[in-house]
Amino acid sequence: MQFETIILGAGAAGMMCAIHAGRDVLLLDHAKAPGEKIRISGGGRCNFTNMHAGPANFLSQNPHFAKSALARYTQWDFLDLVGRHGIDWHEKTLGQLFCDDSAKQIVAMLLDEMTQAGATMWLQTTIASVDKTETGFRLVIESDGRRKTVDCRHLVIATGGKSIPKMGATGLAYDIARQFGLTLTDIRPALVPLTFPDGRFTGLAGVALPVRVSCNATRFDEAMLFTHRGLSGPAILQISSYWREGDTIRVNLFPNSDPFEALRAQRQQAGRKNLSTVLAQMLPSRLADYLTREWQIAGNLGDQSDAALGALCDRLTGWDLTPTGSEGYRTAEVTLGGIDTDGLSSKTMMSKTVPGLYFIGECVDVTGWLGGFNFQWAWSSGFAAGSAIAAQG
């Protein structure tokens, strides 16, 4: 069987590419349903983009690579598409946009657009082999226990990274890249909770508060959540992309206020209060109790000198913690790193050395922050490759 374009991966990037790639497009996926990562994202409401999406919100060895695709298909373009399909949405926080109703609406929208574009989709199909031919590529695929051979002129790899393997994530994109001589950057779990030894925070599991967390000259002001295994919440997921084994993260428990001035004022008004009692009024009580034990905080507030209060506040605003690891690909929202962008065209996403071979979405070394940025990269890179293919007629 012959197709003009075959796209591997019916996720966000793959479906967007299929919509824009022109005629005679076949989309393949091993899953039972398309867009599964879309369906579960954002608590079932899909954080489908971010109002502030731009190159500064992405990590890559080449920070300039994403500029072209992001500029040519923006968050506003995707919002126009959402609007045309009558999907109501809202901004939750920090520019994060969600469906009012369900993430399934985004999947249905993409499927409708694919139908209008005339794309064909085969699900529950696995790839046995991929080879180069004189005119393009030949794939051997397996479906319903039978093998088929399909040829194409353009081959687009949109199979994602290794995050959330229970949903079928594999390293197929990386295998195909290596097969055709493309290089990879180091890959690792990203947007992932960080773990600590000996159940250090078990007694704090469920406690959440706004913090400023920093590591390797990068910081985020968002919520942090204590878990049985360590730390999670948006602030920790964000900083996990910048953290490496052995690094220390610094947590400021008072990102929006000055605890030193607050404690001095309290000292004048209620100096007989126990210092731990005062802390429990400023922080979640379980966290205050934990810090009182760990840091051996004792005595009345009125007995504390400015120097003593200053030393305590330095710890409260600069709590240094060294994670032992992360929860890994099992819970990571994305994979950091991937196909080295030096081997790809930033305008078309096509390999510079293998004509007709494209890589888009999460498998490429472009990783967004938490908050809809990775979906925007999927839309933008999918559009870039699809438009480039369609332009070739």
C-alpha positions in Angstrom: 0.0 0.0 0.0 1.2 3.5 -0.9 0.6 6.7 1.0 2.0 10.2 0.5 2.7 10.7 4.2 2.7 8.3 7.2 2.7 9.7 10.7 3.7 7.5 13.7 1.9 8.5 16.8 -1.7 9.7 17.2 -1.0 12.1 20.0 -1.2 15.9 20.1 1.7 16.5 17.6 0.8 13.6 15.3 -2.9 14.6 14.9 -2.0 18.2 14.4 0.5 17.2 11.7 -2.2 15.0 10.0 -4.6 17.9 9.9 -2.1 20.1 7.9 -0.1 17.6 5.9 -2.3 17.7 2.8 -3.6 14.7 0.9 -3.1 10.9 1.3 -2.1 10.9 5.0 -2.0 7.7 7.2 -1.7 8.0 11.0 -0.6 5.0 12.9 -0.7 4.2 16.6 -0.5 1.1 18.8 -3.1 2.4 21.3 -6.8 1.6 21.3 -7.7 5.2 21.1 -6.1 8.4 19.9 -5.0 11.3 22.1 -4.8 9.4 25.4 -2.3 11.8 26.9 -4.6 14.6 26.0 -7.5 12.9 27.6 -5.9 12.5 31.0 -4.1 15.8 31.1 -5.1 18.7 33.4 -7.2 16.5 35.6 -9.3 15.5 32.6 -9.7 19.1 31.4 -6.5 19.4 29.3 -4.2 22.4 29.9 -4.1 22.8 26.1 -1.8 25.9 25.9 -0.6 28.9 27.8 -1.2 32.6 27.1 2.4 33.4 27.7 4.0 30.7 25.6 7.3 31.7 24.0 10.8 30.4 23.5 11.8 31.4 27.0 9.5 28.7 28.4 11.4 25.8 26.8 14.6 23.9 27.6 16.9 22.7 24.8 20.6 22.5 24.0 19.7 25.0 21.3 17.3 27.5 22.9 16.7 29.2 19.5 15.5 26.1 17.7 11.8 26.4 18.8 11.4 30.0 17.8 10.4 29.4 14.2 7.7 26.9 14.9 6.3 28.7 17.9 6.1 32.0 15.9 4.3 30.4 12.9 1.6 28.6 15.0 1.0 30.4 18.2 -1.3 29.9 21.2 -3.7 32.4 19.6 -3.9 30.2 16.5 -4.8 27.2 18.6 -7.4 29.3 20.6 -9.0 30.3 17.2 -9.3 26.6 16.4 -10.8 25.9 19.9 -13.3 28.8 19.3 -14.4 27.5 15.9 -15.4 24.2 17.6 -17.3 26.0 20.3 -15.2 24.7 23.2 -15.5 26.9 26.3 -12.3 27.5 28.2 -10.9 29.4 31.2 -7.6 30.6 32.5 -6.7 28.9 35.7 -3.5 30.6 36.8 -0.3 31.9 35.3 -1.8 31.9 31.8 -2.8 28.2 31.9 -5.8 27.5 29.7 -8.2 24.6 30.4 -11.4 23.3 28.9 -14.4 24.2 31.0 -15.9 20.8 30.3 -13.6 17.9 29.3 -10.3 17.1 27.6 -12.2 14.8 25.3 -13.4 17.9 23.5 -9.9 18.6 22.3 -9.5 15.0 21.1 -12.9 15.2 19.3 -11.9 18.5 17.7 -8.6 17.1 16.4 -10.4 14.0 15.0 -13.0 16.2 13.3 -10.3 18.3 11.7 -8.5 15.1 10.6 -11.7 13.8 9.0 -12.2 17.1 7.2 -8.6 16.9 5.9 -9.2 13.4 4.6 -6.6 11.7 6.8 -6.8 8.0 7.6 -6.0 6.5 11.0 -5.2 2.9 12.0 -5.1 2.1 15.7 -3.8 -1.0 17.5 -1.0 -1.1 14.9 2.6 -1.8 15.8 5.8 -1.0 13.8 7.9 -4.0 13.0 10.5 -2.2 10.8 11.2 1.0 9.0 13.5 1.2 6.0 14.6 3.8 3.5 13.7 3.3 -0.2 14.6 5.1 -3.3 11.4 7.2 -3.2 10.8 7.4 0.5 10.2 4.8 3.2 8.9 1.3 3.6 7.2 0.2 6.9 6.3 -3.3 8.0 3.4 -3.1 10.4 1.4 -5.5 12.4 -2.4 -5.3 13.0 -4.9 -7.9 14.0 -2.2 -10.5 14.0 -1.3 -9.9 10.4 1.7 -8.1 8.8 1.4 -5.5 6.1 3.9 -3.4 4.1 3.2 0.3 3.5 5.2 2.8 1.6 5.4 6.5 1.8 7.2 9.6 0.5 7.2 11.4 3.9 7.6 9.8 7.3 6.8 11.8 10.5 7.8 10.5 13.9 5.5 11.7 16.6 5.6 8.9 19.1 6.7 11.0 22.1 9.2 10.3 24.8 9.4 7.7 27.6 7.2 9.4 30.2 4.2 7.5 31.6 5.0 4.0 30.2 1.7 2.6 31.5 0.1 4.5 28.7 2.3 2.7 26.2 5.2 5.2 26.0 8.3 3.6 24.4 11.6 4.8 23.0 10.6 4.1 19.4 11.3 7.6 18.2 14.9 7.4 19.6 15.4 4.0 18.0 14.4 5.3 14.6 16.5 8.4 15.0 19.6 6.3 15.8 18.8 3.9 12.9 19.0 6.8 10.5 22.1 8.4 12.0 20.6 11.2 14.0 22.1 11.9 17.5 20.3 12.2 20.8 20.9 14.5 23.7 20.8 12.9 27.2 17.2 12.1 28.2 15.7 12.1 31.7 12.3 12.4 33.4 11.1 16.0 33.7 8.1 17.7 35.4 8.4 14.9 38.0 8.2 14.7 41.8 11.5 14.6 43.7 12.2 11.9 46.3 14.0 11.9 49.6 15.4 9.1 51.8 13.9 7.4 54.9 10.4 8.7 54.5 11.6 12.1 55.7 8.3 13.8 54.9 5.9 11.0 55.5 4.3 12.8 58.4 3.8 15.9 56.2 2.1 14.1 53.3 -0.7 16.2 52.0 0.6 19.5 53.3 0.8 22.2 50.6 1.9 25.8 50.6 3.1 28.5 48.2 6.9 28.6 48.0 9.8 29.9 45.9 12.1 27.0 44.9 15.4 27.5 43.1 18.1 25.4 41.6 20.9 26.1 39.2 20.1 29.8 38.8 16.4 29.1 38.0 13.5 29.7 40.3 9.7 29.2 40.4 7.1 30.7 42.6 4.3 28.2 42.8 2.8 25.6 45.2 4.8 22.8 46.8 3.2 19.6 48.1 4.7 17.2 50.6 4.2 13.5 49.8 5.0 10.1 51.4 8.0 9.8 49.0 9.2 13.5 49.0 8.1 16.7 47.3 5.7 17.4 44.5 3.4 20.2 43.4 3.9 22.7 40.5 7.0 24.4 42.0 8.8 21.0 42.4 7.7 19.7 39.0 9.0 22.9 37.4 12.4 22.8 39.2 12.8 19.1 38.5 13.7 20.0 34.9 16.7 21.9 36.1 17.7 19.7 38.9 20.4 16.9 38.6 21.5 14.2 40.9 23.5 15.6 43.8 22.1 19.1 43.4 20.5 21.0 46.3 17.3 22.8 45.9 16.5 25.9 48.0 13.0 26.4 49.3 11.7 29.8 50.5 8.7 29.2 52.6 7.7 32.9 52.6 7.9 34.0 48.9 5.5 36.9 49.3 6.4 38.3 52.7 9.2 39.1 55.2 9.1 36.7 58.1 11.7 38.6 60.0 9.6 41.8 60.2 6.5 39.7 61.0 8.3 38.0 63.9 9.7 41.3 65.2 6.2 42.8 65.2 4.8 39.7 67.0 7.6 39.9 69.6 6.4 43.4 70.6 2.8 42.4 70.8 3.0 38.9 72.2 6.5 38.2 73.5 5.3 35.5 75.9 4.1 33.3 73.1 6.2 30.2 72.4 8.2 30.6 69.2 6.8 27.3 67.8 3.3 28.5 68.5 3.9 31.7 66.5 5.4 29.6 63.6 2.3 27.5 63.6 0.3 30.7 62.9 2.5 31.6 60.0 2.9 28.1 58.4 0.7 25.0 58.1 0.7 23.6 61.6 2.2 20.2 60.7 5.1 21.8 58.9 5.7 24.2 61.8 5.8 21.2 64.2 8.2 19.4 61.9 10.6 22.3 61.7 10.4 22.9 65.4 11.6 19.3 66.0 14.2 19.3 63.1 15.7 22.7 63.9 15.3 22.4 67.7 13.3 25.6 67.9 12.6 26.5 71.6 11.8 29.4 73.9 9.4 32.3 73.9 9.4 34.8 71.1 10.3 37.6 73.5 13.5 35.9 74.4 14.8 35.9 70.8 17.3 38.6 69.8 17.2 40.1 66.3 20.2 38.0 65.5 18.4 34.8 66.6 15.3 35.7 64.6 17.4 36.6 61.6 19.2 33.3 61.7 15.8 31.5 61.9 14.4 33.5 59.0 17.4 32.7 56.9 16.5 29.0 57.3 12.8 29.7 56.6 13.6 31.6 53.4 16.6 29.4 52.4 15.8 25.8 53.3 18.4 23.7 51.5 17.3 20.2 50.6 19.1 17.5 48.6 16.8 15.0 46.8 18.1 11.5 46.2 16.2 11.1 43.0 12.9 11.5 41.2 9.9 9.3 40.7 11.1 8.6 37.2 9.3 8.1 34.0 6.4 6.4 35.8 5.0 9.8 36.9 7.0 12.2 34.8 4.8 14.4 32.6 7.4 14.7 29.9 10.9 13.5 28.8 13.7 16.1 28.9 16.1 16.0 25.9 15.7 13.9 22.8 16.5 14.1 19.1 19.3 16.6 18.8 18.0 19.7 17.1 21.3 20.2 15.3 20.1 17.4 12.9 16.7 19.0 12.2 15.4 22.0 10.2 13.8 24.4 12.6 11.4 25.5 9.9 10.2 22.1 8.7 11.3 19.7 11.5 12.8 17.5 8.7 16.1 15.7 9.1 19.0 17.5 7.5 20.5 14.2 6.4 17.5 12.0 5.6 15.1 13.8 3.2 11.5 13.1 4.0 12.0 12.1 7.6 10.5 14.4 10.3 10.5 14.4 14.1 7.9 16.4 16.1 6.6 16.8 19.6 8.1 15.4 22.8 10.7 13.2 21.1 12.6 16.3 20.0 15.0 18.1 22.4 12.5 20.8 23.2 10.9 20.6 26.6 8.4 23.0 28.0 7.6 24.2 31.4 4.6 23.0 33.3 1.4 24.8 32.3 0.4 24.0 28.7 3.7 24.7 27.1 4.4 21.2 26.0 1.0 21.0 24.2 1.8 24.2 22.5 5.1 22.7 21.2 3.1 19.7 19.9 0.7 22.0 18.0 3.5 24.2 16.7 5.9 21.5 15.6 3.1 19.4 14.2 1.9 22.4 12.1 5.4 23.1 11.0 6.0 19.6 9.6 2.5 19.2 8.2 2.6 22.6 6.4 6.1 21.8 5.0 4.8 18.5 3.6 1.7 20.0 2.1 3.7 22.7 0.4 5.5 20.0 -1.6 2.3 19.0 -3.2 
